[in-house]
Amino acid sequence: MTTNQSTIESAQTLYALELTCPLGLENVLEKELHEEGLTQTRLGEGQVKLTTDLTGIYTACLWSRVATRVMLPIAHFKIESADELYAGVKAVEWSDHLSVNDTIAIDCHGTNHHIRNTQFGAVRAKDAIADYFVALTGERPSVEKNQPDVRIALRIKRDQVTVSIDLSGDSLHRRGYRQHGGMAPLKENLAAGLLLRAGWGKDCGMTQLIDPMCGSGTFLVEAALMSLDIAPGLRRQYWGFKGWKQHDHRLWQQLMDFARNRKRDAAELGLRFQGTDREQRAIAAARENIKRSGLVGIVEVAMTPFQEHEFIIPEDTKGLVITNPPYGERLGDEMALIALYRQLGEWVVSNARGWQFMMLTSNDHLARQIPVRPEKSTRVINGGIECRAYRFPLMAGNIKEDVVAQSVMTPGAQMFANRLQKNIKKMRKWVEKNKIQCYRAYDADMPEYAVAIDVYQDWAHVQEYQAPKSVDPEKAKQRLFEVVSAIPTALNIPESQVVVKHRQKQTGKTQYEKLDQSQHEMVVEEHGCDFIVNLKDYLDTGLFLDHRPVRKLIQQKANGKRFLNLFCYTASASVHAGQGGAFTTLSVDMSNTYTDWARRNIELNEFSERDHRVERADCFEWLRQSQDEFDLIFMDPPTFSNSKKMADVLDIQRDHGDLVRLAMARLSSAGELIFSNNYRRFVLDADLEQEFEVENITQQTLDPDFERNNKIHQCYIIRHRGMA
């Protein structure tokens, strides 16, 4: 036992425990237990088995930073049916562990041919325990799912069943200093295990710890608690053993008192814990966690990019840099993160030589951007994602000096950056004069770099065009890496504000499908109108930039008009019409996603729902049934759609004649239909030019950012004959 604990009297009964932990950290947990005097251990998969007395149970619960739960198995048996599960649970001497007045909860893990779902297994076990007490006392215990007096765990593996008392009661990663439910950060016990794996500890010889992308501060707080010898369980209010019959309240209080007295002074030890993050929400959470853990003045965090922060690093000190950067689970994310990882590698090499560096990531390619040879890596699961924690000793023999000396950008990336900067410079006066916030900066200008780059304020939205089958996929991927690594430098924006998507031919409902769940929205302005755009969650952002001049034209023509917007998308044209003084606007689209988005855009610009309506409908069917008349109609249908919500398949080349005629039937005698589409090989139906006055205005609707791509759309004004 640790100092003073040997004086505590405890029952001599020995218990065979199972302490679960994150996969990959079993030996870290075992070493931690040994340091607390709990040496009768045996390693298992995701667990350490421990034989100890009551004092050891409390010590493990109170002091283990790595364990997830402390389980006391009380029965093992085989089953061949659900009835045998019931009988095996009922045969346990439950009165040794709880009374009929105690509340219980049962967690069942695992299934087999006889117990096909965990809920059924839990119910059968609950019935068995209830019937045990009915036979003994005539009463049954109550079930309480949240914080019961005694929590019982049932583990089923093939025909083997283990019944345990969960002495921790709740996962030990819940220390009590972090409010859960908002963000999904690194779990505390995984963070502590990685710190121990990296060599951090109470008397490790290191006094400085830095997390350059600290998120909610979990590494920082856990490291400080470790160095100051503060028990991770001190702040927990709920324990599973408190309702257990063999609990010794007096012994527990003695151990708690000893734990409180073990705290060390940070100033005397010369400790410093520093973290940065560029996200306001993350830093706010970190500060709250620091406050709740009693570490104000000990752990310091700042809302700033690590590349720009002035960390205090005293000379001749040893320390650890440890971080959990973004992983890039999607291809586009990975591309955007290459520069970030390279900058991180350069930063640690330049600022923390002689220290240790540990990084957790799920992406091996990103890990290779660090110009240091890793000493070892540990496989762990973080948030359901398989990751590796790489340990990099920042020593002369491990640093790849030739890589560090190189520029972050390859020659190809530098060439691309030069071209992008040239484009930006060429358009700068036009952008500033017209107060353009969103524009196309590059569109496959160099064939080998087949991407489109759109600027949205201080964000870059990158779309990779589908490469021909003749192009080597690895070469295409390398070129995309070069593009993404060049953008932050060329546009002077953070690498985290580069969003990459792969654009390919859309069929059916793919244009409406979500790519992500990040709900990344921002508001941009165009010609006095505000629009909600979403750069991450869908293939398109909510604003077609090539139609900027078309929307301006609509704004100029709309005063006093009744405006109809067919295939309205997010109703940006309707907002411009409203801004231009339209008497009424009606926006029609068949997508729930886009009609909801359209309503929010209209509301954002403070137009009334009464005069500016949005309707979800198939535009073909709506036109066939409508009897309303409009003075100005805008129609920008998709090239192709086979959505289940449409009565028929839409092919714009085949069907545009019928579509235009239906729209013209709703147009007033002096009205105008603005018809646009983005089918590159589109040919207007010659009969339409005989029936109506048709004016091709495509060239007038191309702003400077789309002059090179003059087939981005085709646009016409169509009027009734004799009204031109």
FENRABEL-V815125 format. One line per field, one symbol per residue. ss: DSSP state (H for helix, E for strand, - for the rest). burial: b if it has 9 or more other ideal C-beta (glycine too) atoms within 8 Angstrom, else e. A space follows every 50 residues. Layout:
ss->???
burial->???
//
This chain:
ss->----HHH-------EEEEEEE----HHHHHHHHHH-----EEEE--EEEE EE-HHHHHHHHHH---EEEEEEEEEEEE---HHHHHHHHH---HHH---- ---EEEEEE--------HHHHHHHHHHHHHHHHHHHH-----E------E EEEEEEE--EEEEEEE---------------------HHHHHHHHHH--- -------EEEE------HHHHHHHHHH------------HHHH-----HH HHHHHHHHHHH----HHHH--EEEEEE--HHHHHHHHHHHHH---E--EE EEE---------------EEEEE-------HHHHHHHHHHHHHHHHHHHH H----EEEEEE--HHHH----E---EEEEEEE--EEEEEEEEE-----E- HHHHH-----HHHHHHHHHHHHHHHHHHHHHHH----EEEEEE------- EEEEEE--EEEEEEE-------HHHHHHHHHHHHHHHHHHH---HHHEEE EEE----HHHHH-E------EEEEEE--EEEEEE---E------HHHHHH HHHHHHH----EEEEE-----HHHHHHHH----EEEEEE--HHHHHHHHH HHHH-------EEEEE--HHHHHHH----EEEEEEE---EE--------E EHHHHHHHHHHHHH--EEEEEEEEEEE--------HHHHHHEEEEE--HH H--HHH-------EEEEEEE----
burial->eeeebeebebeeeebbbbbbbbbebbebbbbbbbebbbeebeebeebbbb bbbbbbbbbbbbbbbbbbbbbbbebebebeebebbbbbbbebebbebbeb ebbbbbbbebebebbeebebbbebbbbbbbbbbbeeeeeebebbeeebbb bbbbbbeeebbbbbbbbbbbebbbbeebeeeeeebbbbbbbbbbbbbbbb beeeebbbbbbbbbbbbbbbbbbbbbbbbbbbbbbbeebbbbbbebbbee bbebbbebbeebebebeebebbbbbbbeeeebbebbbbbbbbbebeebbe bebeebeebeeebeeebebbbbbbbebbeeebbbbbbbbbbbbbbbbbbe ebbebbbbbbbbbeebbebbbbebeeebebbbeebebbbbbbbbeeebbe eeebeeebbeeebbebbbbbbebbeebeebbeeeebbbbbbbbbeeeebe bbbbbbeebbbbbbbebeeeeeeeebeebbbbbbbbbbbbbebebbbbbb bbbeebeeeebbeebeeeebebbbbbbebbbbbbbebbbebbbebbbbbb bbbbbebbeebbbbbbbbbbbbbbbbbbbbebebbbbbbbbeebbebbbb bbbbbebebebbbbbbbbbbbbbeeeeeebbbbbbbbbebbebeebeeeb ebbebbbebbbbbbebbeeebbbbbbbbbeebebbeebbeebbbbebbee bbbebbeebbeebbbbbbbbeebe
//
